[in-house]
Amino acid sequence: MIKSNMLDGKVVIVTGASSGIGRAIAIRAAEHGAKAVIVSDVVETPREGGEPTASEIRKLGAQSVFVKADVSRKADNDELVATAEQFGGVDVMFANAGITLKTDGPEVPEEDYRRLMSVNLDGPLFGAQAAARQMKALGKQGSIVLMASMGGISGAGITVAYSTSKGGVVVMAKSLADALGPAGIRVNAVAPGTIDTELLRTSPGIAQASEGFRQRTPLLRLGKPSEVGDAVAFLGSDLSSYVSGTALLVDGGLLSVI
């Protein structure tokens, strides 16, 4: 796997990083040279786990700690970002944490809808607010990356709430890019397509749907979590110094032909 110095010396925070795509993003940040990676999740042990992820990052030569945080709570985001001060302050904030619903669609239950929006929309906003305040206070021209989805660019009837939340993230990135740009802070979103994760492999319904997506994808394969990590590393690095307010699709070309 290709490694680089794209994030050399940078302090990175990744929410929802105990498993899945978030874990891969946190590990790839270290492999791309990050000085420190703060691993955060609402609980310590979903699947691989927060502390094991931090330990894996330390083996790669970067500093790392696990911080428990509920991103739907503003205070938790503030406390999470404050932990970056011990490493010199956050340079790259990746608001990755998000949830899906077992029951979505046009009749999505109100309670489920509210819960999803609190994580998928409130979380990125509160995380971006906290990161931007610290960056401004320290005079850092940092990068904030929000987790969107191809479902936030092209909706689907079976994911009404999820797609709405991710569409909001795309517009949030554009709006924050305008608001924070004068301070030298860039804000972008990354929008993955069908990524080969443990959830996909162990969920028969999702696996069946993903096979159809795979067949229609120009690259004729599913994406790897590490490839999302590479996209985030690029958006967090100085190589993307004039990129702000965009939603970078990481979908193998699927939405270009669907």
N, C-alpha and C positions, 0 to 999 in steps of 0.2 A: 504494500500500500504506500502510495506517495506521501512523503512528509515534506514540510517546508518551514520557512521562518516567517510566514505571513503574519502571524500574531506574536512575533518576537517581543517579549517584554510586557505584553498586555495582560491586564487583569480582566477575566471573563466571568460573568454570572450566567448560569443556565438554570431556569426553573423547569420543573417537571423532568428532572434529570436522573431520576433513580432507575429508569428503565426505558426501553424502546428507543425511539428517535432521539429523545432528549439525552439519554445516556450516550448514544453514539456521537452526538454533537459535542458534549462535554469532553469526551475522550479525544475526538478529532481536534478540538481546540488545543489540547496539550500537545498532540502530535504535530500541530502547526506552530509550535513554539511559544504558546502562552506561558507567562510567568506564573500565573495562579489561576485556578478554575474553581469557583465556588459552585458546588453541586447543591441544588435545592429541590425539595418536593414536600408535598403535604404530609406524607408519612415516610418513614425511613426504609421500609422494606416492601415496596411493590416489585415483584419479580427480582431483578438483580440486586436492588437495594442501593441506598444513598451512600452509606459508608464504604461498602465494597467498590462502588464507582469512584469515590474519592481516593481510595487506596490504589486502584488501578491507575489513576492519574498521577499519583505520587511516584509510582514505579516508572513512569515515563519521564520523570525529572521535574515536573511542575509541582508547585505547592497546591494543596487542595484541602478543603473542609466541606463537610456536609452541614447544611442549615435547614432545619425544618421550617416550612412556611406555607401558609394558606394564601395563595395569591389573590383570592377574592376579598381579602382583608387588607385595607390600605396600610394599617399599622405593621402587618407582617412584611409587606414589601419594603417599608421604610427600614425596619430592623434588618432585613436581608441585605439591602444595599449598604447599610452601615458596617456590616462585617467586612466589606471590601477595603475599609480604611486601613486595616492591619497590613494590607499588601500594597498600599499606595493609592487606593481608590479605583473604582470601576472604569474600564476603558470600553468594554463591550458588554452590553446587556442584552441577553437573548431571552425574551418572554415566550417560552415554549409551552408552558403548562396549559393543558386543555383537556376537555372531556368530550365524549360522544354519548348518545342516548340509545338505550335498547328500543325505546318507543319514540320515534320521531315521525315527522310527516305533518300534513295539514291539520291533524287533530292532536298535536303534541300536548300532553297534560301541562297545565299551568305551572305546577310545582317543578316539574322536570325542566321546563323552559326557563324559569327563573334561575334554577341552579346552573344550567349550562351557560347562560349569559353572564352570571356572576364570575365564573371561571374564565370563559373564553373571551369576554369583552372587558369586564372590570379589571381582571388580572393584568392584561397587557397595558392598560392605561395606567393603573397604579404603579406597575413596575417601571414604566417609562418615566412617570413623574418623579419617582424616587431617584432613578438613575440620573435623570437630567439635572435635578437639584444638586446632586453630589458632583457631577461633572462641572457644572457652572461654578460651584464653590471652590473647586480645585483648579479651575482654569483648563480643564481637559476638553479637547475637541474629539469627543468619543462617538461611538456608533451604537444605535439601538436597533435591534432586529426583532420583529414580531412574527409569531407563527400564524400564518394564514393557511390556505389550502386551495387546491384547484377547485374545490367545492365552493369556495368563496368568490370565484370568478365565473364559474358555470354551475348553476344550481341544479338540484334534483328533488323530485317530489318526495322521496323517502328520507331526505335530510333537510327538511325545511328550517328547523331551528339551527342545526349545525351550520348549514350553508349561510344562513343569515348572520350568524355570529362571525364567521370567517370573512364574509363580505364586509362586515363592519371593521374588521381588523385591517383589511386592505385600505379602506378610506381613512382609518385612524392613522396609518403610517403616512399617508399623503398629507393629512392635516398637521400631524406632529412635525413632519419634515419642514413644513412652512413655518410653524411656530418656533422651532428650535434651531433652524438653519442659521439665523443671525449669530447664534452663539457658537457656531462651528460644529454643532451636533447633527449628525446624519441619522435619519430614521428610514428604515426600509422594512419590507415584509418578505418572507420566503413562503412560497406556495407549493408544497410537495404534491405530486400525483399519487399513484398507487405504489406504496413502499412496502417491501418485504419485511414485515415485523412479526414478532411472536403472536400478536393479536390476530394478524391476518391468517397465519398458518393454523391457528387453533380454533378459529371461528368458521365453521362450515359455510354459513351464508355469505360472510365477507369473502372467504376464499373463492367461492363460486363466482361472485360478482367480479372479483379482481382478475380472474382468468379471462373474462370478456374484455376488460380494460387492457390486459396484457396483449391480447391478440390485435387490438386496435392501435396500440402504441407503435409509432414508427420504429423505435429501437427494439421492439418485440421482446421486451423483458420488463420485469418489475424493477423499481429503484432500490438501492441499498440505503439503509440509514446513514451510513458513512458519507454517502454522496450528498445528502442533505447537510451533513456536518461540513462538508467542503464548501458548499454554497454559503453557509452562514459564516464560515471563516473568511471567505472572500469579502462578504459584505461588512465584516467587522474589521477588515484589514485596510491599510493605507492604499492598497491596490485599487480600492473602490472609492477613492477620496472625492470623486465628483459624481458619485451615485447616491441619490437621495430621493425619497418619495416614490420608490418603485416597488412592485411586487414581482419578485423573481420566481418564475415557474421552474420547478425541478420535477418535470413530468414526462421526460423522454419524448416530448413532442406531442403528447396525447391531445391537448386542447387545441393544437394547431390543425387537427384533422377531424376531431369528433363532431 
